[in-house]
Amino acid sequence: MTPGQPPKVGNSTVLRGKHHKAKWPGYSQTIHYEISGAGRIDYQYASVTIEGAHGDEHAVVKILTIDLGSH
């Protein structure tokens, strides 16, 4: 619910390097969300974007990868 803030459960870090830059205009760098013992999710978010059939402004989180294996 708050993709730009630290999570209440697990840990998150902003990934570094040119491969983790925003894939779409207005989106964040890739954020690596790690759930202790359960896996990790890499995502990017935009606080305000105009996407979809209606063209209204809203927040969007795009999940890039989900890894449920061990690190």
C-alpha positions in Angstrom: 0.0 0.0 0.0 3.0 2.3 0.4 5.6 1.2 -2.2 7.9 4.2 -1.6 8.3 3.6 2.1 10.0 0.8 4.1 7.7 -2.2 4.6 6.3 -3.2 8.0 7.2 -6.8 7.2 10.5 -7.8 5.5 13.1 -5.5 4.0 13.4 -3.4 0.9 16.3 -1.8 -0.9 16.6 0.3 -4.1 18.7 -1.7 -6.5 21.8 0.1 -8.0 23.2 0.1 -11.5 22.0 0.9 -15.0 20.0 -2.3 -15.4 17.7 -1.3 -12.5 16.8 2.2 -13.8 13.1 3.0 -14.4 11.7 1.0 -17.3 8.9 3.6 -17.9 8.8 7.4 -17.7 7.8 8.5 -14.2 8.5 5.2 -12.5 10.9 4.5 -9.6 14.1 2.6 -9.8 13.7 -1.2 -9.2 13.0 -1.9 -5.6 14.0 -5.3 -4.2 11.5 -6.4 -1.5 12.7 -9.3 0.6 10.4 -11.4 2.7 12.4 -13.2 5.3 12.5 -16.9 4.5 9.8 -16.6 1.8 11.4 -15.0 -1.3 11.7 -11.7 -3.0 9.8 -9.4 -5.3 11.4 -6.8 -7.6 9.0 -3.9 -8.6 8.8 -0.3 -9.8 6.1 2.2 -9.0 4.7 5.5 -10.1 2.9 7.7 -7.6 0.9 9.3 -10.4 0.5 8.0 -14.0 -2.1 7.9 -16.7 -2.5 4.4 -17.9 -5.4 2.1 -18.8 -8.6 2.4 -20.7 -10.0 5.4 -18.7 -6.9 7.6 -18.8 -7.3 8.8 -15.2 -4.4 9.7 -12.9 -3.6 7.0 -10.3 -0.7 5.2 -8.6 0.6 2.0 -10.2 3.0 -0.8 -9.0 4.5 -3.0 -11.7 6.0 -6.3 -10.5 9.1 -7.2 -12.5 10.0 -10.6 -10.9 8.9 -12.9 -8.1 11.5 -15.3 -6.8 10.3 -17.8 -4.2 13.6 -19.8 -4.2 16.4 -19.4 -1.7 19.1 -16.7 -2.2 
